[in-house]
Amino acid sequence: MNNKNRVCPVEIAGSLDNKIRRWLQNPAKILKPFIKEGMTVLDVGCGPGFFTVAIAELVGRNGKVLAADLQEGMLQKLQQKIRGTEIEERIKLHKSEQNKIGITEKVDFILAFYMMHEVPNQENFISELKSFLNPGGLIFIVEPKFHVSKKAFEEMVKKVGSYGLTSIENPKLPLSRTVLLKN
């Protein structure tokens, strides 16, 4: 099966949220330079919420996190993780459709971490992301080096540029290819 038609199964969600990964890819440390208190942030392909919880802490009481995923099971794992916590009210869970994220709110920041390579139609996906990104808003795309070649990543960044998004930075992250885009 082609990687573009395969999403990470719910059954291995535990491997997406563990101490080793947290040590290699500390969510708060990675996102702190980009997310400010009061922002509305979309965590697209949120999985079990590895980054969602840190985002909710960074946006503070006046911010909001839209946690979107294709799989109801991933959203249920995230719901279990945040149930009864202070951050629960800041996080809105959203089940996406196969070919559409489907949110209606405008956002200041979008995180697409290790999921872009799973999107069959990246052009439609980028167009939709841009449609709900506020002017001056940021999209942070991070892809795993072990799934995405340098050439494929560069081609994706070039496609993204055709939608009027400007590449402003390539933050360094272990085992990853990154681009920070500005609307």
C-alpha positions as CSV (number, residue, x, y, z in Angstrom):
1,M,0.0,0.0,0.0
2,N,1.2,3.5,-0.9
3,N,2.0,5.8,2.1
4,K,-0.2,8.5,0.7
5,N,-3.3,6.3,1.2
6,R,-2.4,5.0,4.7
7,V,-2.9,6.7,8.0
8,C,-1.3,5.6,11.2
9,P,-3.7,3.0,12.8
10,V,-5.3,3.7,16.2
11,E,-3.9,0.4,17.5
12,I,-0.4,1.8,17.5
13,A,-1.4,5.2,19.0
14,G,0.7,4.5,22.1
15,S,3.9,4.6,20.0
16,L,3.0,8.2,19.0
17,D,2.8,9.4,22.6
18,N,5.6,8.0,24.8
19,K,8.6,9.2,26.9
20,I,11.2,8.5,24.3
21,R,9.4,10.5,21.6
22,R,8.8,13.3,24.2
23,W,12.5,13.3,24.9
24,L,13.4,13.5,21.1
25,Q,10.5,15.8,20.1
26,N,9.4,17.8,23.2
27,P,6.1,19.4,22.0
28,A,6.3,22.5,24.3
29,K,9.9,23.2,23.3
30,I,9.2,22.8,19.6
31,L,6.1,24.9,19.5
32,K,6.8,27.7,22.1
33,P,8.5,30.0,19.6
34,F,5.4,30.0,17.4
35,I,2.3,29.8,19.6
36,K,1.3,32.7,21.9
37,E,-1.4,33.0,24.5
38,G,-4.8,33.7,23.1
39,M,-4.2,32.1,19.7
40,T,-6.6,29.7,17.9
41,V,-4.5,26.7,16.7
42,L,-5.4,23.8,14.5
43,D,-3.6,20.5,15.2
44,V,-4.5,18.7,12.0
45,G,-3.9,14.9,12.2
46,C,-3.7,15.3,16.0
47,G,-3.7,11.5,16.6
48,P,-3.8,10.8,20.4
49,G,-2.9,14.4,21.2
50,F,0.9,14.3,21.6
51,F,1.1,17.9,20.5
52,T,-2.5,19.0,21.4
53,V,-2.0,19.1,25.2
54,A,1.2,21.3,24.9
55,I,-0.7,23.6,22.4
56,A,-3.6,24.0,24.9
57,E,-1.1,25.0,27.6
58,L,0.7,27.4,25.3
59,V,-2.6,29.2,24.1
60,G,-3.6,29.7,27.7
61,R,-7.1,30.3,29.1
62,N,-8.1,32.7,26.3
63,G,-6.9,30.5,23.5
64,K,-8.4,27.5,21.7
65,V,-7.2,24.3,20.0
66,L,-9.0,22.6,17.2
67,A,-7.8,19.0,17.3
68,A,-8.7,17.4,14.0
69,D,-8.3,13.7,13.0
70,L,-9.8,11.3,10.5
71,Q,-10.1,8.5,13.0
72,E,-12.7,8.6,15.8
73,G,-10.4,6.2,17.8
74,M,-7.6,8.8,17.9
75,L,-10.0,11.5,19.1
76,Q,-11.4,9.2,21.7
77,K,-7.8,8.6,23.0
78,L,-7.3,12.3,23.2
79,Q,-10.7,12.8,24.9
80,Q,-9.7,10.3,27.6
81,K,-6.4,12.0,28.1
82,I,-7.9,15.5,28.7
83,R,-11.1,14.5,30.5
84,G,-11.4,16.4,33.8
85,T,-8.3,18.5,33.2
86,E,-8.0,22.3,33.2
87,I,-7.3,22.3,29.4
88,E,-10.3,20.2,28.4
89,E,-12.4,23.3,27.8
90,R,-9.8,24.8,25.4
91,I,-9.7,21.8,23.1
92,K,-12.4,21.2,20.5
93,L,-12.3,17.7,19.0
94,H,-13.2,17.5,15.3
95,K,-13.6,14.4,13.2
96,S,-12.4,15.2,9.6
97,E,-13.7,13.6,6.5
98,Q,-11.5,11.5,4.1
99,N,-11.0,14.4,1.7
100,K,-11.9,17.4,3.8
101,I,-10.9,18.8,7.2
102,G,-14.2,20.6,7.4
103,I,-13.6,23.3,10.1
104,T,-15.2,26.7,9.7
105,E,-13.2,28.8,12.3
106,K,-10.3,31.0,11.4
107,V,-7.0,30.0,13.0
108,D,-3.7,31.7,13.7
109,F,-1.5,28.7,13.5
110,I,-1.7,25.2,12.0
111,L,0.4,22.2,12.9
112,A,0.7,19.4,10.4
113,F,3.2,17.1,12.1
114,Y,4.2,13.8,10.4
115,M,0.9,13.6,8.5
116,M,1.3,15.4,5.2
117,H,2.8,12.3,3.5
118,E,-0.5,10.5,4.3
119,V,-2.6,13.1,2.4
120,P,-3.6,11.8,-1.1
121,N,-4.4,15.2,-2.6
122,Q,-1.9,17.7,-1.1
123,E,-3.1,20.5,-3.4
124,N,-6.7,20.4,-2.1
125,F,-5.4,20.0,1.5
126,I,-3.1,23.1,1.3
127,S,-5.9,25.1,-0.3
128,E,-8.3,24.2,2.5
129,L,-5.7,25.0,5.2
130,K,-5.1,28.4,3.6
131,S,-8.9,29.1,3.5
132,F,-9.1,29.2,7.3
133,L,-5.7,30.7,8.1
134,N,-5.8,34.3,9.3
135,P,-3.7,36.9,7.4
136,G,-0.2,36.6,8.8
137,G,-1.0,33.2,10.2
138,L,1.5,30.3,10.2
139,I,1.5,26.7,9.0
140,F,4.2,24.4,10.5
141,I,4.7,21.3,8.4
142,V,7.0,18.6,9.8
143,E,7.6,15.3,7.9
144,P,9.7,12.3,9.0
145,K,12.9,11.8,7.1
146,F,12.3,8.0,7.2
147,H,9.1,8.4,5.1
148,V,9.7,11.5,3.0
149,S,12.7,12.1,0.8
150,K,14.4,15.5,0.5
151,K,13.3,15.7,-3.1
152,A,9.6,14.9,-2.2
153,F,9.7,17.4,0.6
154,E,11.1,20.1,-1.6
155,E,8.4,19.4,-4.2
156,M,5.7,19.7,-1.6
157,V,7.1,23.0,-0.4
158,K,7.2,24.3,-4.0
159,K,3.5,23.3,-4.4
160,V,2.6,25.1,-1.2
161,G,4.3,28.3,-2.4
162,S,1.9,28.3,-5.4
163,Y,-0.9,29.0,-2.9
164,G,0.6,32.3,-1.8
165,L,2.2,30.9,1.4
166,T,5.8,32.0,2.0
167,S,8.5,29.7,3.4
168,I,10.1,31.7,6.2
169,E,12.0,29.2,8.2
170,N,13.2,25.6,8.4
171,P,13.4,24.9,12.2
172,K,15.8,22.1,13.0
173,L,14.2,19.0,14.5
174,P,15.8,15.5,14.8
175,L,14.8,12.9,12.2
176,S,12.6,15.5,10.5
177,R,12.2,17.8,7.5
178,T,10.4,21.1,8.4
179,V,9.0,24.2,6.9
180,L,7.3,27.2,8.6
181,L,5.0,29.0,6.2
182,K,3.4,32.4,6.5
183,N,0.1,33.5,4.9
